[in-house]
Amino acid sequence: MKDFAMLLALTEAVPCLDGLQSPLEFYREWVCPNRPCIIQNAFNHWPALKKWTLAYLREIVGSKVVSVAVTPNGYADAVYQNLFVMPEERQMPFSAFLDIVEKKVTSPSVFYVQKQCSNLTEEFPELIGDVEPDIQWMSETLGKNPDAVNFWLGESTAVTSLHKDHYENLYCVISGEKHFLLHPPSDRPFIPYGLYSPATYQISEDGSFQVVEEPAAEKVPWIPLDPLNPDLERYPEYAQTKPLRCTVRAGEMLYLPSLWFHHVQQSHGCIALNYWYDMEYDLKYSYYQLLDSLTKAVTLA
Ligand SMILES: O=C(O)CCC(=O)C(=O)O
């Protein structure tokens, strides 16, 4: 009899494929069972792999004013002082951002281009020709186009806190590497959530940051736990989990299934793109909702 983890087809490591499968095979082996994998040689044909150096980006989009997430500590969208704190969204020329990444200019703050509003198509349309507006085999696998194509470039101190999304995510690293810490949706009972008032970092004239609360705004459900340094006295249930860790290197693509919890770090100046395809709100989603409700009922009891 297979145990629970086997039934969920989980393994100790994230499996690696050395090339593409047919859409049907990919659907059967990965999307339907909700299993992550790393795919090599999936986008060797993209000119971006050779072209996208910081110097090239400076030449093509350096003069554009873009949105950059700025924080004092590298954590944008994370729980801090019992608030859900979002970054200062600074509008700045991309070249000024690159000066910071290339350490031509020093700043005590942490800068990350990470706006998840399809910023590749919205803010950097000049770069689309070096990649693709969708991943054709995935669009065929899922029968839809991506909702967003996001461009990520930032400092090694920028961290994405543990969270999950309702997207089938194809995460492509163009240069550098990304370090993912993953939990399957079935770990939900062991992952703490709280409801936090939203706030944003705002920089003062003396360069220090203030956390400014938005009192009228709706509270945000978020995970207060840092999986790199979990407070097991406060959240003892988390000790029952076994996170999967993987590094996605330049030229590799991570298939991160919907509802998987992820925490992300990166090498300095890592350039990446991801394609977010909305998940199917099917039985898998309903089961997750059920698990979420049962967890809340037990936690509140
Ligand atoms: O690359 C990152 O920092 C975060 C990526 C992420 O959260 C996502 O792709 O959903």
Ligand as a Chemical Component Dictionary entry (heavy atoms), coordinates in Angstrom:
data_LIG
# 
_chem_comp.id                   LIG 
_chem_comp.type                 NON-POLYMER 
_chem_comp.pdbx_formal_charge   0 
_chem_comp.three_letter_code    LIG 
# 
loop_
_chem_comp_atom.comp_id 
_chem_comp_atom.atom_id 
_chem_comp_atom.alt_atom_id 
_chem_comp_atom.type_symbol 
_chem_comp_atom.charge 
_chem_comp_atom.model_Cartn_x 
_chem_comp_atom.model_Cartn_y 
_chem_comp_atom.model_Cartn_z 
_chem_comp_atom.pdbx_ordinal 
LIG O1 O1 O 0 11.046 35.310 -8.112 1  
LIG C1 C1 C 0 10.515 35.685 -7.084 2  
LIG O2 O2 O 0 11.107 36.415 -6.283 3  
LIG C2 C2 C 0 9.115  35.268 -6.726 4  
LIG C3 C3 C 0 8.410  34.435 -7.735 5  
LIG C4 C4 C 0 6.989  34.147 -7.375 6  
LIG O3 O3 O 0 6.540  34.348 -6.264 7  
LIG C5 C5 C 0 6.098  33.591 -8.380 8  
LIG O4 O4 O 0 6.547  33.306 -9.496 9  
LIG O5 O5 O 0 4.899  33.394 -8.083 10 
# 
loop_
_chem_comp_bond.comp_id 
_chem_comp_bond.atom_id_1 
_chem_comp_bond.atom_id_2 
_chem_comp_bond.value_order 
_chem_comp_bond.pdbx_ordinal 
LIG O1 C1 DOUB 1 
LIG C1 O2 SING 2 
LIG C1 C2 SING 3 
LIG C2 C3 SING 4 
LIG C3 C4 SING 5 
LIG C4 O3 DOUB 6 
LIG C4 C5 SING 7 
LIG C5 O4 DOUB 8 
LIG C5 O5 SING 9 
# 
